[in-house]
């Protein structure tokens, strides 16, 4: 019974990390400028403003992949919450577990393109959004695989 709650916590942690990584996670930073799937946040002289990704010089396909990454993260979040609910109720929701794995695989594909096709901006470093996304993937696969093996 204790392991069941561990998998529930793992699924909810993964869902939370997916949400944080795509909603407020900064995937790259340069000085006081940070950007991720939802756009850019620029802070100069204490004045912070949000804007789109067009200034980065990325292609239209790359900008669409940003939206796809955002949506895939949210879909994975919702499905993981369903998986957590199913496991918490004492059942083995195998269909939701399979759906979780598909949602996570889709999120990996679109996020990989978003990261690999990102325009090269001098001085850019990876932010916490990418790291949170990667941890969410690992934490989300664990309870889904456990349910399928049960």
N, C-alpha and C positions, 0 to 999 in steps of 0.2 A: 504494500500500500504506500510506503514511503517513496518508492521509485516513481509511482504514478504521479505524485505531486511534484517530483523533481522534473518530470517531463512537461507537466503543465506550466511550471515556472519557466522552463527553457523555451517553450513555445511562446509564452507571453513576453519574455525578454526579447526574443527574436522579432516579434511583431512590433514591439516598442522601438527597437533599434532600426528596423526598416523605416518606420514612420519618421524618426528623428533624422536619419541619414538623408532622406529625400525631401523633407519639409524644411528643416533648419540647418542641416549639415552643410558645411562649406567643403566642397570637394577640392578646390584649389585656392591658394591665397598668394597675393603679391602685395607686400606692404600693407596698406589699409584697404585693399580691395579683395573681396572674397566672392567666389561664384560656385554654383552647383546647379542641379537640374531645374530649379525654379527661377534662376536668374542671378543677378549680380547685386552685391551690397557694397557701396562705396562710401567710405567715411573719410572726409577731409575737413580738418579744422573743427571737429566735433559735429559736423553736419553729415548725417548718414542718409543715403538715398538708395532706393532699389531701382534696378533697371534690367533690361533684357540681356541676352547673350550676344546680340548682333555686333557689339563693339569688339568682341574677341577675334572676329575674322573667320569664324567657323562656317562651314557650309550649312545650307538649309537642312540637309539630311542630318547633320550633327545636332542642330537645334531641335529637330523633331525627335532625335534619339534622347535628348534631354527630357522631353515630355514623356516619352515612352518609359524611360527609367523611373520617372516620378510615378507614373501610373502603375508600373510593374511592382514598385515598392509598396504602394498602397494596396494593391490586390493581394500580394503576399501577406501583408499585415492582416487583412480581413480573413483570409483563409487560415492563417496561423491562429487567430483568435477562435475560429470555429474548431480547429484541431484541439486547442486547449480545452474548450468547452466539452468536446466529446470525450477526451481522456479524463477530465475531471468528473464526468458523470459515471465513470467506471466502465465505459464501453471501449471498443476498439474500432474507431471510425476509419476503416480502411479506404473508403472512397475519398474522404477528406484528406487522408494522408497522401494518397496518390495525387490529388489535386494540389496539395501543398508542394510536392516535389516538382510538379509541372510549373507552378507559379514561381518557385524559386529558380528553376532552370531558365525560365523566360526572363526573369529579372537579371540573372547572370549574363545572358546573351546581350540584352540591350545596354546594361551598364558597362559591359566590356567594350562595346562599340563606342559608347559615350566617352569612356576614358581613353581608348586607343586612338580615336579620331579627333581628340581635342586639339585645337590649334596650339602651336608652340608659342608660349608667351615667356619672354626672358625673365628669369627670376621666380617663376611660379613654382610653388611647392605643394605637395599633396596635403589636403586638410583632413579634418576628422571625419568628414562624410564618407569618404572611401573606406576608411578603416571600420567605421560603424556598419557600413553595408556588408563588408566582408565577414565581420563577426556575426551579423544577423543571418547570413547565409549558413554558416556553420551551425549556429544555434538553432536554426529552423530545420535543418536536415536531420538532426539527431532525433527529435521526438517523432518525426514522420517515419523514419526508418524503423524506429522501435515499434511503432504501431503496426507497421507492415510485417515485422518479424514475429509479432505476438500471435 
